[in-house]
Amino acid sequence: MSKTIIVTGGTGYIGSHTTVELIEAGYDVVAIDNLSNSTADVLDGIARITGRRPTFYEADCNDREAMNRIFAQHAPVSGIIHFAASKAVGESVHKPLLYYRNNIVSLLNLLELMPRHGVEGIVFSSSCTVYGQPAPSDLPVTEDAPIRPATSPYGNTKQINEEIIRDTIHAAAPFRAILLRYFNPIGAHPSAEIGERPAGTPQNLVPYLTQTAAGIRPELRVFGDDYDTPDGSCIRDYIDIVDLARAHVEAVRRLVEGQATEPLEVFNLGTGRGVSVLELIRTFEEATGVRVPYQIVGRREGDIEQVWADPARANRVLGWTAHTPLSDTLRNAWKWQQRQG
């Protein structure tokens, strides 16, 4: 008998790719999304890739009663992957209350409903932003690195949500949790059936880059070239979206098959290599043969100078590794952009 997994934010960028990997691993997926930053036609792409269309509800995770009805209708639910959240660092600085309401209330609803419906595990979509700006001695970042003050409301919501989950587990909650702290997801499914398609102006680097390469945007803005890095631009750990999605399947399997050794486990998901913004632009141009016009502008409030992962724990415990070369990831992102027109 296949197991049912609820994926909140299921038509979003990471949620849709994870839904594909879950279906291909044999799980039944119930996707929930309020479509605030995605469209329902993502489900068509999922169906074309997998041959199966996930059950879908247009609902807001902040609507507790709607979530309660969905849980009840699909009982027994084996586990939840919680992606649904507002996620743009820059926007969060200007709209902090939106971020605190969307990102915290939605989690509270899920944690309250899980015991009522006998759900035994939750995988939480966390972020490397919980580490703030790591000290040079803490790079690459392990799961034991200090949790530093968040540099944005978005990052703070991730820290707060981790604390909420930790406190709930400590209070003898009848379920287990895995926190996945991932670094910078980029790219698209190799089929180009699904990818990153933000509503309005992209807040993330790669979709802005590909839209600029396609002529939709006049130029890419690089926020700062005066950081203490080799070329002055920020450094991140860019992880292929399908590699990231596969890690969620391994985390779900660990929870629902009783492999987790602790009630709460934490894993960093990254490649282990830091890449600067300017290096990413050069790699894209080399991989695709397409020039990307860009302009250096001032630093952006909330940005971290440099951070990259030590993924050894995920490699060892989950049996997961990020293996897709950056050039392949960027070619997939470009292939997806070309399909969008």
C-alpha positions in Angstrom: 0.0 0.0 0.0 1.4 3.4 -1.0 1.8 6.1 1.6 0.2 9.5 1.3 2.3 12.6 1.7 0.9 16.1 1.9 3.1 18.7 0.2 2.3 22.3 1.1 3.4 24.8 -1.5 3.1 21.9 -3.9 2.9 23.9 -7.1 5.7 26.1 -6.1 9.3 25.8 -7.3 10.7 23.4 -4.8 7.4 21.8 -4.1 6.6 20.8 -7.7 10.0 19.2 -8.2 9.7 17.3 -4.9 6.2 16.2 -5.9 7.7 14.7 -9.1 10.4 12.8 -7.1 7.8 11.6 -4.6 5.5 10.2 -7.2 8.4 8.5 -9.0 9.4 7.0 -5.7 5.9 5.5 -5.3 4.2 7.9 -2.9 0.7 9.3 -3.3 0.9 13.1 -3.1 -1.7 15.6 -2.0 -0.5 19.0 -3.1 -1.8 22.2 -1.4 -1.1 25.7 -2.6 -2.8 29.1 -2.5 -1.3 29.9 -5.9 0.1 33.2 -4.6 3.4 32.6 -6.4 2.6 29.7 -8.8 -0.1 28.6 -11.2 -2.2 25.4 -11.4 -0.8 24.5 -14.8 2.3 23.3 -13.0 0.2 20.2 -12.3 0.1 19.5 -16.1 3.9 19.5 -16.2 4.1 17.1 -13.2 1.6 14.8 -15.0 3.6 14.9 -18.2 6.8 13.9 -16.4 5.4 11.2 -14.1 2.3 10.0 -15.9 0.3 10.8 -12.7 -1.4 13.9 -11.6 -1.2 14.6 -7.8 -4.4 15.4 -5.9 -4.5 19.2 -5.6 -6.3 21.7 -3.4 -6.2 25.4 -3.8 -6.0 26.4 -0.1 -4.1 28.6 2.2 -2.2 26.9 5.0 -3.2 29.8 7.3 -6.9 28.6 6.9 -6.9 26.0 9.7 -10.4 24.6 9.0 -9.6 24.1 5.3 -6.4 22.2 6.3 -8.4 20.2 8.8 -10.8 19.1 6.1 -8.0 18.1 3.7 -6.3 16.0 6.5 -9.5 14.3 7.3 -10.4 13.5 3.7 -7.0 11.8 3.0 -6.4 10.0 6.3 -4.2 8.2 7.0 -1.6 10.7 6.0 1.9 9.4 6.6 3.8 12.6 6.5 4.0 16.3 5.5 6.6 18.3 3.7 6.0 21.9 4.5 7.2 24.3 1.8 4.4 26.9 1.8 6.0 30.3 2.8 6.8 33.7 1.5 10.5 33.5 0.7 12.0 36.7 -0.8 14.7 38.2 1.5 14.4 41.7 0.0 10.6 41.8 0.1 10.6 40.6 3.7 12.6 43.6 4.8 9.8 45.9 3.5 6.8 43.6 4.4 7.8 42.0 7.7 4.3 41.4 9.0 3.3 39.6 5.8 6.2 37.2 6.3 5.6 36.6 10.0 1.9 35.9 9.4 2.3 33.7 6.4 5.3 31.7 7.5 4.5 31.2 11.2 0.8 30.7 11.4 0.8 28.1 8.6 3.3 26.0 10.6 1.3 26.3 13.8 -1.8 25.0 12.0 0.0 22.0 10.8 1.6 21.1 14.1 -1.7 21.4 15.8 -3.5 19.2 13.3 -0.9 16.5 13.0 -1.7 14.7 16.3 -5.5 15.0 15.7 -5.0 13.1 12.4 -2.3 10.7 13.4 0.4 12.2 11.1 3.7 10.8 12.3 6.3 13.0 10.6 7.0 16.4 9.1 9.9 17.6 6.9 10.4 21.3 7.3 11.8 23.5 4.5 14.3 25.5 6.4 17.2 27.5 5.1 20.9 28.3 5.5 19.7 31.8 6.5 19.4 30.5 10.1 23.2 30.7 10.3 23.2 34.4 9.5 26.7 35.5 8.4 28.9 32.6 9.6 32.3 33.5 11.0 35.2 32.5 8.6 36.1 29.7 11.0 32.6 28.2 10.5 32.9 27.9 6.8 31.9 25.5 5.3 28.8 25.4 7.6 28.0 22.3 9.5 24.7 21.7 11.3 26.5 22.5 14.6 27.5 26.0 13.5 26.0 28.8 15.7 22.6 30.1 14.9 23.3 33.8 14.5 20.9 36.8 14.4 18.9 36.7 11.2 19.7 39.4 8.7 16.1 39.6 7.4 12.5 38.9 8.6 12.5 36.0 6.1 15.5 34.4 7.8 14.0 35.2 11.2 10.8 33.3 10.4 12.9 30.2 9.6 14.7 30.5 12.9 11.4 31.0 14.8 9.8 28.0 13.0 12.7 25.8 13.8 12.4 26.8 17.5 8.7 26.1 17.4 9.3 22.6 16.0 12.1 22.0 18.5 9.9 23.1 21.4 7.0 21.0 20.2 9.1 17.9 19.8 10.6 18.5 23.3 7.1 18.6 24.7 6.7 14.9 23.7 4.7 15.5 20.5 3.6 12.2 19.0 5.5 12.8 15.7 9.1 13.2 14.5 10.5 16.1 12.5 13.4 16.6 10.0 14.7 20.1 9.4 16.3 20.5 6.0 18.5 23.6 5.8 19.1 24.2 2.2 21.3 26.7 0.5 20.5 28.2 -2.9 18.2 26.0 -5.1 18.5 26.8 -8.8 17.8 25.2 -12.2 14.8 23.3 -13.6 13.7 19.8 -14.3 15.8 18.5 -17.3 12.5 17.9 -19.2 11.8 21.6 -19.1 8.2 20.7 -18.0 8.6 22.5 -14.7 10.9 25.2 -13.4 11.2 28.4 -11.4 8.5 30.8 -12.6 7.9 33.5 -10.0 5.0 35.9 -10.3 6.1 39.4 -11.3 9.7 40.5 -11.0 12.0 37.6 -9.9 13.4 38.0 -6.4 16.0 35.2 -7.0 19.2 35.4 -9.0 18.8 32.7 -11.6 15.3 33.5 -13.0 16.3 37.2 -13.2 19.5 36.1 -15.0 17.7 33.9 -17.5 15.0 36.5 -18.1 17.8 39.0 -18.8 19.5 36.6 -21.2 16.1 36.2 -23.0 15.8 40.0 -23.3 12.8 40.2 -21.0 14.8 42.3 -18.5 17.3 45.0 -19.8 20.1 43.9 -17.4 20.9 41.9 -14.3 21.7 43.9 -11.2 24.6 42.5 -9.1 24.1 43.8 -5.6 27.6 44.8 -4.5 31.2 44.1 -5.7 32.9 45.3 -2.5 32.4 42.3 -0.3 35.4 40.5 1.2 35.4 37.8 -1.4 37.8 37.0 -4.3 35.8 39.0 -6.9 33.9 41.3 -4.5 30.4 39.7 -5.1 28.4 37.5 -2.7 29.2 33.8 -2.5 26.5 31.1 -2.2 26.2 27.4 -2.5 24.0 26.8 -5.5 22.3 23.4 -5.5 20.4 21.8 -8.4 16.7 21.7 -7.8 16.3 18.0 -8.7 19.1 17.1 -6.4 17.4 19.1 -3.6 14.0 17.4 -4.4 15.6 13.9 -4.1 16.8 14.8 -0.6 13.3 15.4 0.5 12.3 11.9 -0.7 15.1 10.5 1.4 14.0 12.5 4.4 10.4 11.3 4.0 11.5 7.7 3.7 13.5 8.1 6.9 10.5 9.4 8.8 7.7 7.1 7.4 9.8 3.9 7.5 11.0 4.5 11.0 14.7 5.0 10.2 15.0 8.3 12.1 17.1 7.8 15.2 16.1 11.0 17.0 12.7 12.7 17.3 14.3 15.8 15.6 17.1 15.7 13.0 18.8 18.4 11.1 20.6 18.3 7.7 22.3 20.8 5.6 21.6 20.4 1.9 24.2 21.9 -0.4 27.1 21.0 -2.8 29.9 22.0 -0.4 31.2 24.6 -2.9 30.8 28.3 -2.8 30.2 30.2 -6.1 30.2 34.0 -6.4 27.5 35.8 -8.3 30.0 37.0 -10.9 31.3 33.4 -11.3 27.7 32.1 -11.8 27.1 34.7 -14.5 30.4 33.6 -16.3 29.4 29.9 -15.9 26.0 30.5 -17.5 27.5 32.4 -20.4 30.0 29.6 -21.0 27.4 26.8 -20.6 24.8 28.4 -23.0 26.8 30.7 -25.2 24.4 33.6 -24.3 25.7 36.9 -23.0 24.1 38.4 -19.9 24.3 42.2 -19.6 24.7 43.2 -15.9 25.4 46.2 -13.8 27.0 46.5 -10.4 24.7 48.3 -8.0 24.8 48.9 -4.2 24.5 46.2 -1.6 21.0 44.9 -0.9 19.8 45.1 2.7 19.5 41.6 4.3 22.1 39.9 2.0 24.8 37.7 3.6 28.3 38.1 2.3 29.3 34.4 1.9 27.9 31.0 3.0 28.3 27.5 1.7 27.5 24.1 3.2 29.3 21.1 4.7 26.8 18.5 3.5 28.7 15.5 5.1 25.9 14.6 7.5 23.3 14.4 4.7 25.7 12.5 2.6 26.4 10.0 5.3 23.0 9.6 7.1 20.5 10.2 4.3 22.7 8.6 1.7 22.1 11.7 -0.5 24.6 13.7 -2.6 24.2 16.7 -4.8 25.9 15.5 -8.0 24.6 17.7 -10.9 27.3 20.0 -12.4 26.6 23.7 -12.2 26.9 24.1 -15.9 24.2 21.4 -16.5 21.9 23.1 -13.9 22.3 26.4 -15.7 21.6 24.9 -19.1 18.4 23.4 -17.6 17.4 26.8 -16.3 18.0 28.3 -19.7 16.1 25.5 -21.5 13.1 26.2 -19.1 13.3 29.9 -19.8 13.3 29.4 -23.6 10.2 27.3 -23.2 8.5 30.2 -21.4 9.1 32.5 -24.4 
